[in-house]
Amino acid sequence: MEKPLIVVTNDDGVESAGLWAAVEAVAPFGEVLVVAPDRQWSAAGRSMPRTVTGELNEQQREVYGGDVVRVYSVDATPALCVVHAMLELVPRQPALLISGINFGENVSTEITISGTVGAALEAAAFGVPALAVSLEMTVAEHLTGGEAKDYTAAQHFTALFARRMLDRALPYDVDVLNVNVPDNATPETPWRLARLSRQRYFLPLEPDRQNGNGRPGYTVRDDPHRVEPDSDVWALRVARVVSVTPLSLDMTSRADWGEVEERLRGRG
C-alpha cells in the first residue's frame, strides 16, 4: 500500500532546526517531501510578492533513523512554497502538510501575519489538511531560534497530532490545527482546545527613527492573565499547556446577519 505523502514547510528557512525536528517527528508515518523557503520569511502571512523568483534547488537529506527525504529550497514565501509544491513537486495529493516547528509562538489576532500559519492556510485552500506548530521563544529568538533550544516536546506534539490527522479526518470546517507549545513543556504536558484571543499578543512599538530605524518593532504582552481564559494566549502563557486551535478558511463573521443588514440599511 502506498505511504501517505506528508509535505513539510516553514517560514524560518530550509536550514531551520525546527523544520528538521518536524521532519524527524513525522518521517515514520509516510513519505516526506520538504518544500521550504531558502531564507527567513517570518511574518510573511500568506503573501505572494512578485519580487521572488521561485527558483528551486533540489537535494536529498538523511534524517534520524536513516530515512532519506527529498528537499526543495525555494526563492519564495512560505505560502508560495506550498503553491510550488502542489503545482509541480508533489507526485500525488498530500495526506497532510506540516508547517513549523516555528521559532516562537503564533497566537491571537496576529496569526494572519504568521508565515507559518499562512503556509498552512494555503495548503488548506488546496484541500490538504494542515498542521501549524510553533514553539514559544523570546522575541530575541524569533528570527534565529535558540542555539540550545530543546525541540523534544514540540516534536512529540507534532507527531501526536500528525498521527491523529492521518488516522481520521477532522470535522468539516476545521481546515488547520494551530498548535503552540510552551518553552518548558515536556511530552507529558497536557493539551487543550482554545479559541484565538481577540486581544493583541504582539504589541507594536513605535519606530526608533532618531537612530535610523523606520520600521516598527514589537514586544509580547506582559499581562497574559488579562486575556480571555478560554483563549490560546491564556492556555500558553497562564495555564502553561499546549494550545490547540482549530482554524477555518471561512472568515465570515458569526454575527446575526439579520441584525447586520438592518444596521447597514439604516433601520437598526
Long-range contacts (C-beta under 8 A, 24 or more apart in sequence): 2-92, 3-30, 3-31, 4-29, 4-30, 4-31, 4-94, 4-95, 4-96, 4-166, 5-30, 5-31, 5-33, 5-90, 5-91, 5-92, 5-93, 5-94, 5-95, 6-30, 6-31, 6-32, 6-33, 6-94, 6-95, 6-96, 6-97, 6-98, 6-162, 6-166, 7-32, 7-33, 7-34, 7-35, 7-82, 7-85, 7-90, 7-94, 7-96, 7-97, 7-98, 7-123, 7-128, 8-32, 8-33, 8-34, 8-35, 8-36, 8-97, 8-98, 8-99, 9-34, 9-35, 9-36, 9-37, 9-78, 9-81, 9-82, 9-85, 9-97, 9-98, 9-99, 9-119, 10-36, 10-37, 10-78, 10-99, 10-100, 10-101, 10-102, 10-115, 10-116, 10-119, 11-37, 11-40, 11-41, 11-42, 11-43, 11-44, 11-77, 11-78, 11-99, 11-102, 11-114, 11-115, 11-116, 11-118, 11-119, 12-40, 12-41, 12-42, 12-102, 12-103, 12-143, 12-145, 13-37, 13-38, 13-39, 13-40, 13-41, 14-38, 14-71, 14-73, 16-103, 16-145, 17-145, 17-149, 17-151, 18-100, 18-101, 18-102, 18-103, 18-135, 18-145, 18-151, 18-154, 19-100, 19-101, 20-63, 21-101, 21-151, 21-154, 21-155, 21-158, 22-98, 22-100, 22-101, 22-133, 22-155, 22-158, 23-63, 23-69, 24-63, 24-64, 24-65, 24-155, 25-155, 25-156, 25-158, 25-159, 25-162, 26-96, 26-98, 26-158, 26-159, 26-162, 27-63, 27-64, 27-65, 27-67, 27-69, 28-65, 28-67, 29-159, 29-162, 29-163, 29-166, 30-95, 30-96, 30-166, 32-67, 32-69, 33-69, 33-70, 33-72, 33-85, 33-89, 33-90, 33-94, 34-61, 34-69, 34-70, 34-71, 34-72, 35-71, 35-72, 35-74, 35-81, 35-82, 35-84, 35-85, 35-89, 36-71, 36-72, 36-73, 36-74, 36-78, 36-81, 37-73, 37-74, 37-75, 37-76, 37-77, 37-78, 37-81, 38-73, 38-74, 38-75, 38-76, 40-143, 41-77, 41-78, 41-115, 42-103, 42-104, 42-114, 42-115, 42-142, 42-143, 43-113, 43-114, 43-115, 44-77, 44-78, 44-79, 44-115, 44-118, 45-79, 45-112, 45-113, 45-114, 45-115, 45-117, 45-118, 46-79, 46-112, 46-118, 46-119, 46-121, 46-122, 47-77, 47-79, 47-118, 48-77, 48-79, 48-80, 48-83, 49-77, 52-76, 52-77, 52-80, 54-80, 54-84, 56-84, 56-89, 77-115, 77-118, 78-115, 78-116, 78-118, 78-119, 78-122, 79-115, 79-118, 79-119, 79-121, 79-122, 81-119, 82-119, 82-122, 82-123, 82-126, 83-122, 86-123, 86-126, 86-128, 93-127, 93-128, 94-123, 94-128, 95-128, 95-129, 95-166, 96-128, 96-129, 96-130, 96-131, 96-162, 96-165, 96-166, 97-123, 97-128, 97-129, 97-130, 97-131, 98-130, 98-131, 98-132, 98-133, 98-158, 98-162, 99-123, 99-130, 99-131, 99-132, 99-133, 100-131, 100-132, 100-133, 100-134, 100-135, 100-154, 100-158, 101-133, 101-134, 101-135, 101-151, 101-154, 101-155, 101-158, 101-181, 102-132, 102-133, 102-134, 102-135, 103-135, 103-137, 103-141, 103-142, 103-143, 103-144, 103-145, 104-134, 104-135, 104-136, 104-137, 104-139, 104-141, 104-142, 105-134, 105-135, 105-136, 105-137, 105-180, 105-201, 105-236, 106-132, 106-134, 106-178, 106-180, 107-178, 107-180, 107-196, 107-197, 107-201, 107-232, 107-233, 107-236, 107-243, 107-245, 108-196, 108-197, 108-198, 108-199, 108-200, 108-201, 108-202, 108-227, 108-231, 108-232, 108-233, 109-196, 109-197, 109-198, 109-199, 109-200, 109-201, 110-200, 110-201, 110-202, 111-178, 111-196, 111-247, 113-202, 117-176, 117-178, 117-247, 120-176, 120-178, 120-247, 121-175, 121-176, 121-247, 121-249, 123-176, 124-175, 124-176, 124-249, 125-249, 129-165, 129-169, 129-170, 129-175, 130-175, 130-176, 130-177, 131-158, 131-161, 131-162, 131-165, 131-176, 131-177, 131-179, 132-176, 132-177, 132-178, 132-179, 133-157, 133-158, 133-161, 133-179, 133-180, 133-181, 134-178, 134-179, 134-180, 134-181, 135-180, 135-181, 135-183, 136-180, 136-181, 136-182, 136-183, 136-236, 137-183, 139-218, 139-219, 139-220, 152-186, 152-187, 153-181, 153-185, 153-186, 153-187, 153-189, 154-181, 154-185, 156-187, 157-181, 157-185, 157-187, 157-191, 157-242, 161-244, 170-246, 173-248, 173-250, 174-246, 174-247, 174-248, 175-247, 175-248, 175-249, 176-246, 176-247, 176-248, 177-244, 177-245, 177-246, 177-247, 178-232, 178-243, 178-244, 178-245, 178-246, 178-247, 179-242, 179-243, 179-244, 179-245, 180-232, 180-235, 180-236, 180-242, 180-243, 180-245, 181-242, 182-236, 182-237, 182-240, 182-241, 182-242, 184-240, 185-240, 185-242, 189-240, 189-241, 189-242, 190-241, 190-242, 191-241, 191-242, 191-243, 191-244, 192-235, 192-239, 192-241, 192-242, 192-243, 192-244, 193-244, 193-245, 193-246, 194-230, 194-231, 194-232, 194-234, 194-235, 194-243, 194-244, 194-245, 195-228, 195-230, 195-231, 195-232, 195-245, 196-231, 196-232, 196-245, 196-247, 197-227, 197-228, 197-231, 197-232, 197-233, 197-234, 198-228, 198-231, 199-226, 199-227, 199-228, 199-231, 199-233, 201-227, 201-233
